[in-house]
Amino acid sequence: MTSKSIALFGSHTEEFVSELKNANYELVKYGSSTEIEFDSPQQAVVVVSGVEHGFDHRAHLSDVLKSGKVLVVFVPGEEFLAVLHDITKTPIDLSKIQTTTERPLMVYEAHGTIRVVLPAKDTTVTYAHPLVSEEGDVLRNTEGNENPAVEVSSTPSSRASDAVKLLNDAVNNIQSPPPAGAGASNNDSLDPGSDVAFYKSTIVTVPHSFAMTKLVWSPEGKYMATTSDPKLIQGYLLTWNIYVYVYATDKNPAGTTPEDYKGTIYTYMLHRYDDSSFVHDSKAAPRWLGPNSSVPGESDAALYFVDYLEYLIEDTSGKLRKYSSQPDSAKFERDTNGGTVHFNYNISQNQAMTLFRANKKQTFNFTAAFEKPCSWRSFQLHNGGIDTQSTHNITGFSLAYNDYYDYWADPDFKSHAWWDPGVYNSDIVKPLPEDNLRLDGLNVYSSSVGNFPLKFKVNFNAVAFKGRGWRTDTDDKYTHKQTDGVSSSFEMDFNLDLSKWD
């Protein structure tokens, strides 16, 4: 990466400053927003911590974004966020975003679209699967005690490195040519153009990094061992990009209330396969295959394998109406050509609506259209989460492994063959797919004007398998095939602002 200049305002952690320098950024400290010309191309990034820097001035923040800079803010004041939200006019209420001294909010404009990177969050991890023998008896460890479920908090090894990675991604998005996008190969007509009123759009990024610092089994066979060895700490990265399009249809919404607005607001939330993913961190330790072999398909262990992921949106107000959710999990094709299983789906959305021209007087007809095929190898898509099928105010999707075993049908391995769910050749663990899940789907909501508190909800399950060729302290007098797992989840609050249309 070539050297780039960053304007720093306020105090920042030593770790964050160190990570910026390691990323080849030139750091320039300022005391006040009056000391810098924000429309100058000299700085690629403006980082603000605290509130006393004069940044409540509308012109300063507007210049930062218009000049192609990434704005990074740690613990800003309410007035700062209120002005920022008013300038960007995003459907995501920036004034409600909560940051910390380590987890910033990032806002920037790339190729004409305001992008919002939400502060990352830590998660709680539960090692939830009970260990029992092939006969169904609860396994006791070498000391004669039952092996308990364990709950720990996952803290990434460096929150600062997470922030700098996201910052690098933002700078690259600005400086790179505009992507071809889904429209290059799909019917994608969700943007009505510039001559339109009462239309909002943004791209929201929900980031997350997860470090697996507790091992179901250590190389020495110890159960639930904590490790600081980077050769053993596996990690996962979530990049969930949500393309948000909001259309006020039929009636002018300016100055109206939920009670007297006679039109309909449609909110499209598109999850795009090409830039949304949950993957094994390439900089972390790879999947560990036990002490006897490092070759997939020749080892008697595998930890971990992500066999379930859900990405959901909860309407905590209960006032959004689900208009459409695609793909429809009941409509799929199971393709086994080539010796691998693929589950194929399709998104096909075409909705005619009446929008207003920019003069707010004339109307025109617009068709919001999006169509594309979706496919996952060895994973089946489901609408909603495994525990939220009947919850009307939760939308979104789940990806459940369905090849050697069907996770959705038996998530806790409670069937008679739970201890051997089809992953073994004798005592050898068969090759499992790499952890590289792509997020796809489209949710459409209808509503009146107003503010709608929502939650982004993510949950995943990572499973560990052990054959009889490796004895650990969870075995009794016999060495058993064993299965254990890690369940992790986090939630992120945000507000959908459909109240300001002036």
N, C-alpha and C positions, 0 to 999 in steps of 0.2 A: 504494500500500500504506500502510495506517495505521501509526503508530508502534507498535512492540512492544519490550518489554524483553528483553534477553539478559543472563543471568548468566555472566560470564567467570571461569574459574579457570585460573591458569597464564599462560605467555607465548605470544603468538600473533604471526604475521608481520604486518608493517605492511600488507601488501597485503590480507590477510584482514580486518583491522580496518577498513581503508578501504572495502572492498567491503560490509561490514556497515553502515557508516554511509551509504553511497550507497543502500542498500536501505531506509533510514529506520528502522533499528533503534536503540534506545536501549541503550547498553552500560553495564553496571554490573559493576565488577571486585570479586572476593572473594578472600580469601586462604585460606579453609578452608570446608569444607562445614558447619561448625558455625555459620557466620555467617548462614545463610539458612534460611528455612522453605520446604522444597521442595514442600509441599502447597498453597502460596499460588498463586493464579492470576496473580500479578503478572508473572511471567516466562513468556514463550512458549517460550524456548529456554535450555538449559543447555549451555555449551561448556566442555569440560575438556581441558587439555593437560598431560601429565605425570602423575605418580603421587602426589605428596605433598600431597593435599588432603583426606584422610579419606574418600574415596569408596569405600573397600572395605567400608564399613558397609552392610549389606543394606537397612536401613530408608531410607537416603538415596536410593539408586537406585530402590527401589520407589516412593517418594513422587514422584520425578521423573516416572516413567512413568504412574503412576495419576492424576496431576493434569493430564495432557494436555500435557506438555511434550515437546519434541524434545531428545533427548540426543545431543550431538555430541562425539566423543572423538578426540583426536589422541594418538598414541603412549602409550596407557595401560599400566599395569603388568599383569602376568599375573593377579594377585589381583583387580584391578578387573574384568577381562573374565570371570574365572571366576565371580565373584559375579553379574555382569550376566547371564551365561548361565543360572545357576541360578535367577535370579528370573524371567526371561522364559520359560524352558522351551521355547525354540524348537527345532525339529529341525535348525536350522543352528547349529553349534557356534561361538558367539561368542568363546570363549576362544582359538580358532585364527586369528582374523582379524588380519591385519597392516596397520597404518596407518602413515602418515608424518606429518611436520610440516605437510604440505600436502594430504594425502589422508586425510580422516577417515572413521570409521565413524559412521553415524547410526542410532539406534534410537528408535522411538516407538510409541505405541498409538493407533490411529485406529479408531473404531467397533467396539471390542472385539477388534481383531486387532493383534498385534505386527507392526510392519513394520521391516525391516532394509535399510538402504541401504549397500551394500558400497563400500569405497574405490575410486574410479576409477583406471584405469591408463593409462599412455602406450602407444603402439604403435610397431612397426617397420614402415616402408613400403618396399616394393620396386617400382621401376618396371621391370616385368619383360618387356614385350613387345619383341622385337627389331624394329627398323625395316628393312623390306626393300622393294624396288621392286615394281611390278606384274609384272615379269618374274621375281621371286623372288630377285634379287641383294640382298645386304646393302647397304643405303644407307650412303654415307659422307657426312660433313658437308662444309661448305664448305672445311674444312682438309684434307680427304682422309682423315680418320680415321673408323673405325666408331663408331656411336653406342652407347655402352655402357649396360647396365642400371645403375641407381643405387639404392642402399639408404640411407635416411635414417631418423632417429628423429623421430616426430611429437610435439611438445610443444604442448599448447594454449596460446593466448596468455596465459591467466590461469587457473591452477589454483584460485586464490582465488574467482574469479567462478563457476567450476564448482561449488565447494562451497556458495556462497551461493545459487546457483540451486536446488540440491538441497534446501537448507535451506528456501527459500521454498516449494518444492513440498510438503515435509513439513508445514509450518505450515498451508498451504492444505488439505491432506488432513484434518488434524485439525479445522479450523474449518468446513469445508464440510459440507453435509448428506451423509449416506451415499449413495454412488452406487446407482443402480438395479441395476447389476451385470448379469452375463450372465443371471441368473435372470429378468429382466424380459421377455426375449423368447426365452429358451431353457430347455430342461429342465436346471436346474442344482440338484442336490441332493447336494452334496459335504460339507456341514457337518451332522454328526449331532446338533447341539444341545448344550445345557449339561449334561444328565444323562448324561454319558459319561465313562468312564475310559480311559486308555491311548490317547488321541487327541491329536495335536499339529497345529498349523497356524501358518503365518506367510506373509507376503508379502515376497519378497526382490527388491530392485531392483539390477540390474547396470547402472551408468551408464557412459557413455563420451562424450567429446567429441574430435573429430578436426579439426585445422587443416591445410589443404593449403597449406603455405608454399613448396613447390617446384612450379613450373609445367612441364608437358611442353613448352609453347611460351609464351614471354612475348609481350606485344603487339608487341614488336619482332621476333618470330620467333626468339628465342634458345631453344635446346634446354636443358631442365633448368635453368631460371633460378630462383634463390632470390628471393623477394620478401618485403618487409615492408609492402607497400601494402595497407591494409585493403579497398580497392576490388577487389583481386584474390584475397585469401585466402578461399577457400571453406571451409566447415566443415560437419561432420555431427554429429548428436546421436543417441546410442543410449539408449533407455529400455527396458530389458528387465525387465518385472515377472513374477516367477514365483510363482504361488500354490501353496504346498506344503501338502498334506494327508497326514497319516500316521496309519494305523489299525493297531493291534495286534489281531489277530483270533484267535478260538477259544480261546486260552490266555492266562492272566495272565503278562505278560512281566517283572514286577518281580522283581529279584534273580536273573534267569536269565543264562545265558551263551549264546553262539552254538551251543555244542555240545548244551546240554540244553533249549533252548527248543523246544517242540513246536507252537507256533502259527506264524502267518505275519504278517509286517509288510508292509503295502502302502503305498507312497509314490506319491502323485499329484503331478506337476509340470505345472501348467496355465499355458500362455502365452496371455495374453488380448489379442485384437485391439484391444479398445477402449482400452487404456492401455499397450500395448507397441509401440514403433515405432523405425525408423531413418529419420531425416529430414534434409533439408538445413537447416542452421541459418539461421533467418530473420534473425538479426542479422549473419550473415556475407555475403560477396559472393555474388551469384547465379551460376548457371551462366554461364560466359563463352562467347560465340558468335563470337569472333574479332574482328579489327579492322574488318571491312567492314560488319557489320550487327549489331544487337542484337535482331532480331526472329526468334523461332523459326520455322524453315521457310523463312527467307530468307537465312540465313548460310552461309558455307562452312567453319564449324568449330563444334565443341561440346566443351567440356571443363568439367566432367566429367559423366558419366552413370553412376550406380551400376547395374550390370547383374547383380550377384550378391551375395547375402548368405547366410551360414550362421550359425545359432545352435544350438550343440551342447552336450551334457553328456557328459563322459568320466568313466567309473568307473575310476579308476586302481587300485582294489583288485581289480577283477574279480569282486566278490562280490555285486553286485546283479544280479538276473535281470530282463531286460526282459519285462514282462507284456503291455504293449500300447503302441502308438505310433500316434496318429491326428492328422491324416488319413492315410489310406493313399494314397501318391502314385500308386499304380497305378489308383486308383478316382477318376476325375475326369470332368467334363463340360467340353468346350471350347465356349464360347458366343461366337459372332461376331455376335450381333444388335446392331444399332445402329452397326455399322462398327468396333467395337473388340473386341479379344479378351479374354475373361475365362476363367479356369480356376477351376472350381467344385468344391468338396470338401465333405465332411461329417465331423463328429466325432460318434460315437455310442457312449458308454460306459455300460454298466449292469452293475454287479457286486454280487451279494448277498454279505453277510459277517455274521459274528456278532461283536458288540461287547459290551463290559461297561458296565453302568450305573455311575454315579459311586460307588456303595457298593462297587464292585469284586467283588461277589458275584453279582448277577443279570446275565443276558445278555439281549440283544435282537437281532432281525434288522434289518439296515440295508442299503439299496441305495444304493451310491455311483453317482450318475447324472449324466452331463453330455452334452448333445446340442446341437449348433449347426451351421449351415452356415458354410463358409469360402469366400472368393472373392478372387482377385487379378487385377487388370487387367494384361495383358501379361506376367505372371510366373507361372511354373509351379512348384509345390511339389514337392520331392523329400525322401524320408526319408534322413537322414544328410547328410554333406558329399560334395562331388565327389571327394575323395581318400580318403574313409573308408567307402565303401559296404560293404566286407567286414570292417570292424572291429567285432567283436561288442560291445565295451564302450563304444562311442560311439553315443549316441542324439541325436535332435533333428531339425532341419529345415533345408532350403535353399530359397531363392527365386531362381530363375534366369530371366532375361529370355528370352522366347520370342515374338517378334513379327516384326520385320524380320530377325532372326537368332535362332538357338537357342543360347544360351550353353552349356547343359549338353552339347549334342552336340559343340561345338567351342570350348572355353574359350580356347584360345590362337590362334584364327583361323588354324588350320593348313590349312584347306581351300584349294582352288585360288582361291577368291574372298576370301581373308582380307582383302585390302586394300580390298575393297568389299563388306562383308557385308550389303548391302541398305539402308543408311541414307541413300544419296544419291539425289537427283533431279538427274541430271547431276552438277554439282559442289556442289550445295546439300545441306546436311544436313537430313533430314526432322525434323519435330518429334518429340522424345523425351519419354517420361513424366517427370513431376516426380519427384524423389527423395523418396518418401514410402511406405516399405515398412512394413507392419504385421505384427507377429509373432503367430502363432497356432499352436495345437497342444496336444496332451496326451500326456505320457509317463507310463506307470505301471510301477512296479518292485515286485518281491517280494523279500523277504530274511528273514533271521533278525534277532535283535537285534545291536547292535554299532555301531562307528564306521566310516564309509565315506568315505575321501578322494575328492573329485570335483574336476572342473575345468569351469568355464564357458568355452566357446571361441567366439570370434566372428571371422569373416573376411568381408571384403567386397572387391569389385573395382570400381574406377571407371575408365571408359574415356574416351579422348579421340579425336575424329575431326577430320581436316583434309582439305579438298578441294584441288583444283588451282588455286583462285582465290586462294590465299594462299601466298606463297613464304616458307619458313623456312630456317634454316641446316642442317636435316636433309635438305633437298633437294640433289640433285647438279645436273648441268647441265639436268635437267628438273625441273619442279614436279610432285610426286606426290600422289595421295591417300595418306594415312598414318593408321595407327591405333596408339595407344600406350595403356598402362594403368597403373594404380596398384593394387597388392594390399596390403592391410593386415590385420593380425590381432593379437589379444591373447588371453591366457588369464588366468583368475582362479581361484585355489585356494580351496576351502572344504571343510568336513567336514560330512557328514550324520550327526547324532548320534541313533542309535536305541538307545542303551544305557541311558538314565536314564528310568525309568518310575515311580518312587516318588512 
